[in-house]
């Protein structure tokens, strides 16, 4: 897994700042460009962009989709002519937001959004014990250091056969030192196979990719009525509420797994962070009927 993260970081660290934009471009994979014998999804780069080097096609538009007209199907293939063997595995199946052209590779797309999570629908048919992986990174160009600062990251590994389109979300972890920064770039990448130990023929279907800043959000002002102290936390967390209807706090990890539920008593809940790994968690505040009132981020650091 460490090699997977290291290999992916080559792309993640390479993309630089660009100008203003909106959500994930062509996240529904409805727009494709035909190149005669194959198609490429607009605003996404893949091995299809080096088919001209006599490499096989790895990305195709797929039906039926989760919604709309098309989804994206990614199959890990063996490159016939690898243009950069020191960086690109010979067996690979990826798509990422960006472009591959005569002037090289451009990673990411312009965005100033500060989302809570990346969501998408997927299904997959891995070979043997292979796994699919997803990365999302937000960055801002630092003109003093002449390099981008990482603002938020998210990563997810998925294993096992999934035969029907299934919803998935990745919570973003905001780097505490850079939380006050507004990003200027976002990068999203899907891989149908492990990058460190890839398998030939693993398949991943993806559709309806988007970064979410609404839903379980803070736009309704309720977040200002919830306090989290200390934050970051090392040994315990206290969540205070000035919301009369606050009934429970559901704690979720970065993979979207609910790890615990606490009920408010005297307008607060308190719990130990012992046993919780360092990183970002989400506290979803609900009323007695289970409706979401707001969400707060909790950081555990020691």
N, C-alpha and C positions, 0 to 999 in steps of 0.2 A: 504493500500500500504506500510506503514511503517513496518508492520509485515512481509510482503512479503520480503522486503529488508533485514530485520533483520534475518529472517530464512535462506535466501539465503547466507547471509554473514557468516553463520556457516561454510559452505563449502568453500566460497571464502577466508576467513581468514585462513582456516586450511591448504591449500595446500602450500607446501614448495618448495624450489629451487631444480632443477634437471638440467641435462646437456644439451648440444646443440642439436637443432633439426630444423625442417622447419615449414611449414604451418600446419593448423588443420589436424591431422591425421585421415584418413578415413572420410574426410568431405563429400565425395560423397556417403557414406554408401554402397559401393560396396562389402566390405569384412565383412563376418559374420561367426561366429562359431556355428555349430550345436550341441545341447545338447540333441538330441533325440526328445523330444516333443516341443522344442522351440529353437530359435536362439538368439544370442547376437551380436550386432555390435562391431567389433574389435575396440579397443582404446577408447570405450565409456562405461561408467558404468550406470546401471539403476536398477530398481526393479527386472529385470530378474536375477540379480546376487544373489538374495535372494529367488528365487523360491524354492530352496532346503529346505527352512523353511515352505513349503506348501503355499507359497504366489502365487497369480495369476500372469500371464504374462502380462506385460504392454507395451512392446516394440516388434514390429514385423517388418520384412522387407516387404516393400509395393511396389506394382506395380499398375498402371504405375508410374514411377518416373518423376521428372523434366528432368533428363538426365541420361544416363547410364542404368543400369539394375534394380537398387533398390533405394528406398527412405526409410526413417525411419518413422514409424507411432507410436506415443505415445498416450496411452489412460490412463486416470487417473483411478486407481483401489483402492479398499480397502484392505489393508494388513490384512492377517489372523493372522500372527505372526510378530509383529513389533519388530525388534531387539533393537531399541533405541527410545522408545516412547517420551522421553524428547526432542529429536532432530528431528525425522522423523515424519511428520504427518501421521495419519492412512490412509488417502486418499491422494494419490500422484501419479504423472506421470511425471517423469523427466529422462533426460539423461544428462550426463556431461562427459567431457574429463577426463579420469582417470580409476581407477580399484577398484573393491571391491573383496577382497580375504580373505584367512585365516589370513593374517597378517594385516587386517584392510583395511581402505579406503585410496587410494592415489589420490589426486586431481590434475588435470592439466597435462601438458606435457611440455617437454623441448622446449624452444623457445627463440631466441634472436631478433626476429623481432620487429620493432617499427611501426606497421601498422597505417593507418589513420582510417580504419573502418572494421567492421565485416559485411560480406554479406552472404545471404542465400536465398533460395526459400522455400516457405511454403504454406500450406493451412490448414484450421482448421474448426472444427465443435464443438463449445463450448456448454455446457449445460447452458440454461437460459442466465444470464448475466455474465457468467464466462469469464476469460481472460487468454491468454497464455503469458508467459514471457521468456525473453532471457537475459542472463548476459554474459559479457566478462570482464576478469581482467588480467592485466599483472603485474608480481611481480619480485622482485630480492631479493635474500637472503642477509640479513644484519648480518654478522658474529659478529659484535660488540654487537648488540642488541639481537642476537640469535633468530631473527624473520624476516619474509619477509617484505620488503618495497613495498607498492602499487605504481606502476608507472602510470597505466592508467586503467580506468574503462569505461564500457558502459552498459546501461540497456534499455530495451524496453518492453512495455506491448502492447499486441495486442488483440483487441476485435472484435466480430462479426464473422459471417460465411463467410469463403473465400473458394469458391468451386473449384478454379483452382490455380495451382502453381503461386505464385506471388513473385516478387523480393522485398527484404527488406534489408535495411542497417542500421547499428548502428555506428555512429561516436564515436570514443574513446576520452574521456576527459583525458588529461595528467595532473597529479598533478603537479602544478608549481614547488614545492620544489624538485621534483624527476625527472624533465624532462631530466636532463643530464645523468641519469642512463640508462644502457642497461639492459632490462629484461632478466631473465634466465628461466622464466616459464610463461605459458599462461593457462587460464582456461575458458572454454565455457560451458554454461549450458542452456538447454531448458526445460521448464515446460509447460505441456498442460493445467494446471489449476493454479489458485491462490494458493500460499502456505499458506497464512494466513486463507483463507476461501475456501478450495478446494471443487470442485464439482465432483461427481462420474460420469464417462463416457465422460468427455470432451476429444476431440481428436485433435491432432496436427500432421501434416505431415511435415517433414523437409528434404531438400536435398541441395547439393552443397554448403556446409558451408565453407567459407574461410575468412582469414584475408587479407586485401588488402593494399599493400604498393605501388601499381602502379596505372595507370589510372590517376585520378585527383591527381597528385603527385608532388614531388619536385625534381625528379631525373634528369630532363632535365636542371637543373641549373637556370631555370626561377625564382625560388623562391628567389634566391639571389638578384634579381632585384626588388623585392617587399618588402617594409618596412611597418610594422604595429606599430604605436606608439600612446599612450603608450600601453604596453602589458605586464601584465594585465591592463585593462582599467576600470575606475570607472564611468566616466561621458561622455566621447567621445572617438572616434577612428579616426585616420587619416591613410589612406592607400596611400602610395606613390608608384609610378611606374616609373622604368627606361625602361619599355618595350614599344616600339613604338606602338605596336598593341593593348595594353590594352585599352578596351572600357568600360567594366562594371565589377562590383564586386557584385556577388550574395552571400548573407549571409544565411547560413543554420544553424539550431539548431542541437542538438544532435540526434534528431529523424529523421534527413534528410529532414525536412520541410524547404522550402525556405521562409524566413520571410521578406526579403526586397531585393531590387536591386538598386544599385547606379551607375551612369555613371561618368567616369573619366573626370575631367575638369582641364586643366593645369597640367596634370600628377598626380592628386591625387583626392581622395574622402574623405569626412569627414562626420561623422554622430554621433548623440547622442546615448548613450547606455541606456538612460532613458526608462524604460519599458521592458528592456531585463533582464531576470533572470540571476543570477550568474551562471557561468559555461563556457564551451567551445563552440565556434562557428567556422564554417568554412567559409572563404571568397574564393569563386571560381572566379578566374579572367578569363574573356572571351574576345575574340576579337569581331569585329563588326559583324562577321558571326555567332557568338555564340559558336565558338570552344573554348575548355578549354585550357588556356595557363599554368596555375599552380594553386596551392591552398595554402593558409596560414591559420594558426590557430589563432583565437582571443580568449582571455580569459577575461571574465568580472568578476571582483571581487571588492567588496566594504568593 
